[in-house]
């Protein structure tokens, strides 16, 4: 295995099993099943907040929410080696499974976006929707949205995230947060009422770019990464995106152009207090210059 391949393996391990799992799920996990395994799809919603509300009662059954190719969010259990839903229910003990649940091979599932360990980062809560939208707009860089709470208030949130606390989230994204920001499960949220268009664009661009990279479509992946860079973000996700852009340039045999991408990746990881990733990205610079 080459030096750059060893670095890539170590980067993937940090991203997948560290606090930045959400950034590379789409580039590394495969949700399509074969053989006898099936996902048990409990429901599907176009609103992530609603999907989380449905998934929460199934936390003990290791539910997850996955994004499908049509942009909807599927709440699934498994995978399980069953051929019918009735067979699955024979040994199932947990929250009530809806009558319209189905089995799926997951051929259209793109990436996992929520697990029981996930939390929303609540930035603020307001009675007035306009005030909540103004706050959310100021946090567009971290894809803030406004969710309606069951008490009638409007919560300004970002996520879902696998960060363990607000301080860890702050370091991951390299952005100032309100001192009273906190992580919540979201059981009291009912629906999304507003989301930043900029956040939608960044989320879609990078995750589609990671997905195309995984599939070996480096040309299209490279173009999407560049569109994301044009928005000037400096989060950890931006840093990882620059790292993969450098990998693409190496595959295209442009090591001199790859080195600055690895440099930006190392700088952004360092600014986000992710020293381990910053060190790996810096190693990639030296390898590309050999």
N, C-alpha and C positions, 0 to 999 in steps of 0.2 A: 504494500500500500504506500502511495506517495505521501510526502509530508503534508501537502495541502489537503489530501483526502483524510488523513488522520485528524487534522484540525477541524475539518468539516464534521467528522463523526463526533468529536468532542463538543463542538458548538451545538449540534443537534441534541446531544445528551443534556446540556445545560438548559437549552430552550424547552425541551420536552418535559424535563423533570424538575426544573426550577420554577421561579416565580413568573417566568415569561411564557408559560405553556400556551397561552392563547395566541401568541404571535405566529406559531408555526404548526398549529394543529392541522391546518389545511395542507401544509407542505409535507407532512410526514405520516399522518394517520390514514388508514384505508378503512372506510366504513362499508364498502360493498362486500357482501358475504357470498360464499359459495357453499356447496355441499348441503348439509342438513341444517346449518345454522340460520336463524332468522331473528330480526329485531321484532319486538312486540311494540307496535306503534299505538300509543294510547290516544293521541290526538294530534292535530296540526293547526297552527294559528299563524296569522300574518303579523300579529303583535307579540313582540318578545315578552313584554310585561305579563300579558295574559298567559303565554306559554309557561313562564316561570311559576305563575300562580297555580297552574294545573300540575306542574312537575313536583312542587314542594311536598305534597302529601306522599309522594312515592320515593322520597329521599332514602328511606331505609332499604328500598329495593334497587338502589343504585341507578336511578333514572338519570337520563341525560337529555339535553336538548341539542338537536343537530339542525344545521341550516341545509335546506334542500336547494336544488338548482333553480327552482322557481322563486326563491327568496323567502319561502315560508319556513316556520320553525316546527319541527316534528319532535314530540315528546316520546321517547322510546325507553324500553327496558331491554336488557339482554347484552349480547346476543344469547339465544337459547337454541338448543338442538330439539326442535319440535316441528311437526308438520301441520298442526292445526292449533287454533286458539284454545279449543277445548282441552287438548293435550297439555298445553301450558298451564291452564287453570287447575288441573288436577293436583298439582304440587305447589300451587302458588298461595302464599299467605301474606297479604298486605292490603293496601288501600284498594277500594273497589275499582275493578277494571271496567271502563265504559263498554256498553253493548256494541258500539260501532268500532271497537279496537280491531286492528288487523295485523297480520304478519307481513313483514317486508324484508326483502333482501338488501335494501339500502342502496340500490344502484344509483339513485339520484341524490344521495346524501353527500354533502361536500365537507363539512367540518363540524366538530363539537364546539358549541358556544357556551354551554352551561353544564355543570355537574353539581351534586349536593354540596361540594366545597365552595362553590361560587357565591359571591356576594355583590350587591350593588354598593357603590360608593355614594352615599347621600351627602350632597354638598349644601343643600338648603331646603327649606320647606316654607311655602307661602300660601296664603289664602287667595291671593290675587293671581290669576293666570298670567297676565301681562308682566307682572314683576318676576314671576318664576321664569318666563321665557327670556327676559332680559338677563337674568343671572346665567341661565343655560347658554345663551349666546356668547357670554364672556368666557365660557369654558368649552367652546366649539372644538378646540384642539384635542380634547380628551373625549370627544363624541358625547357631550352632555345631552340629556333629553329630559323632558318633563313628563312625569307619571302622575296620573290621578290616584289619590289615596282614598281608601274607603271612608275616611272621615270628612271627605270633601276638600281637603287641602291638596296642594300641588307640590310634589317632591321633585327637586332637581337632582338628577343622578347621573353617574357614569358607570360603565361596565356592561355586563357582569365581569368580575375580575376574580383571579385566584390569589390576589395579594392577601396577606395575613392581617394587615391593618392599614390605616390611612397613611402612616409614615412610609411604609413599604411602597404603597401606590404612588406616593409623592415622588419618591426616588426613582421609581420605574419610568415615570412620565416626565420628570424634570420640570414640573409646573408647581406654582404656589397653590395651596388649597386653603379653604377656610379653616381656622383653628378647631372648629367643632365638627369638621367632616368625620363621618363614621361609616363603618361597613354594616349593612343590614341584609337580611335574607330576602325581604320584599314581600312578605306574606300579606301586608296591608295595601299593596299596590294593586290597582285593578286594570289599568290600561295606559297606553302611551297617548299623550295629547299633542306632543311637539317633539321634534328632533332636528338637530342642526343638519342642514344640507351638506355642510363641509365635513362633518363627522361621517355622514353616510358615504360621501365620496371617498374619503381616506380609507374607511373600513372596507369598502367594496374593492377599491383599487389594489390595496396591498394583499388582501386575502385571495383575490383572483390571481394576482401576480405569483404568490406562493404556490397556488394550485397549479398554474401553468408551468412553473419551475419544476414541480414534482413530476409533471407529465412529460418533461423534456422539451417543452415549447419555449425555448430560451428567447427567441426573437420577440414574441408577444409579451412574455414576462418582463423583459428588459424595458419595453415601451411603457408598460403599466407602472413599473417602479419609477421611471423617469417622470411620469405624470404626478405620482405621489410626491416626489422630491420637489416639484415645482411649487408645492404648497408650503414649503419652508419649515416643516415640522422638525423638532429635535428630540422626540420621544425615543424610548428604547425600541419601539417598533420601527421607527425611521432608521435607527442604527442597524438593526438586523436586516432591514431592507437593503441598506447600502452594502452590507456584507454579502448578501446574495447577488447583488448587482456585480460586485467584484468577482464572485465565483463565475458568473456568466461570462464576464470579460476574459477570465482565464481560459474558460472552455473555448472561447473564440480566438484564443492565442494572442491576447492583448495584455500582457502582464504589466506594462507601464501604466496603462489606464486603470488596471485593477487596483494597484497600490493606493491611489488616493481614495477609492471607495472604501477599502479596508481601514484607511486612516480616519475617515469620517465615522465609520462604524465604531472604531475604538474610542474616538473622542466622545461620541454620544453615549456609549455605554459607560464611560468613565463619569460623564456629567450626571448620569442617572444612578451613580453609586453601584454599578455592576462591574466590580473589579475583575471578576473571573472572566466574564465575556470580553471586557476591554483587553485583557491580556491575550486571549485567544485571537481576537481581531488583529492585535499588534503583531502576533506571530505570523499571521497571514501576510502582513505587509512584507516582512523579511523574506518569507518564502517566495513571494511573487517577484521580489527584486533579485533573487539568486540567478 
